Amino acid sequence: MKIKTDTKEELELNLNKLIFIEAQENYSRVVWMEGDRVLEKLLPATLKSIEDQIVNKDILRCHRSYIINTKTGFTILGNSNGYRLKSGFISQTIPISRSLGKEIVRKLKESN
């Protein structure tokens, strides 16, 4: 799919390769796999505008600042007081908002 931005810039992306998208003020950091490498690109688009473009049941908003691909194979850390996601592909952990915790954990368990 093509992710369109607030400018004329576009990113052609295979959603199956997406790991996560992180909000960074009015930009979004898109992180994906290409072969055995992790690539990332900063796009001039809000997370909400990207979320509105993605129509895929495996791509979910898990936090106000993150969208994840549930097929990435995340490990769930923590408990209902504060879940976080870890992947072997990236060094950072990704938070899950408390309001979405149970739903995201259920979806991740279904995906694996």
N, C-alpha and C positions, 0 to 999 in steps of 0.2 A: 504494500500500500504506500501511497504518498502522503507524508505529513506536510501539510501546508502551514506556513508561518504568517505572522503579521506583516512581514515584508514579502518579497516575491520568492524568497528562498524556499526550497522543498527538500525533503529527505525521503528517498526511496528506501523502504524498510520491509524486510520479511518479518512479520509479527511473531513467527515461530522462533526467531532468533533474538527477540527483544528480551532483556533481563529486567530492566526497570527504567522509569522516567522520574526524574526528581525536579521539583520546582525550585527555581532560584530567582526570586523576585519576578520580573516580567520575562524571564527566560526559562527554558526547560532543558535539562541535561538528559539526553537520551543515551542509554548504555545498552549495547547489544553484542552478540557473538558473531564473528565472521571467521569461519574455520576454527582454529584453536586460539584465536586472539580476541580480546575484549576491546571493542572500539567505543568511543563516545563522541558526541557532538552537542554543542550548546546551540540551541535554536531560539530565535527571538519570537517566542510564542508562550502563552501562559499554559499551565498544566490543564486548566479547564478547556481551553480551545483545542488542545490535543486530545483530551479525553472525549470531547464531543465528536471527533473525527474517527475514533477507533470503534469499530463494531466487531467485537470478538469476545465470546464468553470467557475466554481464558485470561483476558487482560482486565485487571480490576484495580480500582482505587482502594488502597489499603490505609491511607493516611492523607491528611490534607496536603502533604508535600510529595506523595509518592503514588505512582501507578506501577504495578508489577505484572509480570507474566507468570501465572500460576504453574505453567509447565516447565519452569526453569529448574525445579528440583530444590526448592528452598528447604532449609532445616528450620524448624520452629523452636525458638528459644524463649524462656520466660514462662509466665503463667497469665491468667486472666487479668492480673493487675498490671501487666505490661508485656505484651508479646513483641518479639523482634524476629526478623528473618535473616538467615545467613545462607550464603551460597559459596560454593567452592570457587566460583568464577571471579568474585569480588571480595575485597578486604573489608568493606564497611558492612554494618548491619543496617537493616531497614526497619523502622518502627511500624507498628500497626496501631491505629487509634483504638482506644478502649471500646468505643461505640461499635466498631466493626470487627473486633477481635474474634468472637465466636464464629461469625459468618466466614471470615477469611480463613481461619484455621480449618473449618469444615471443607471449604473449597479446595484448600491445599492438600488435605488428606484424600479428597476424591481424585485429584489430579495425579497423585503419585501411585 
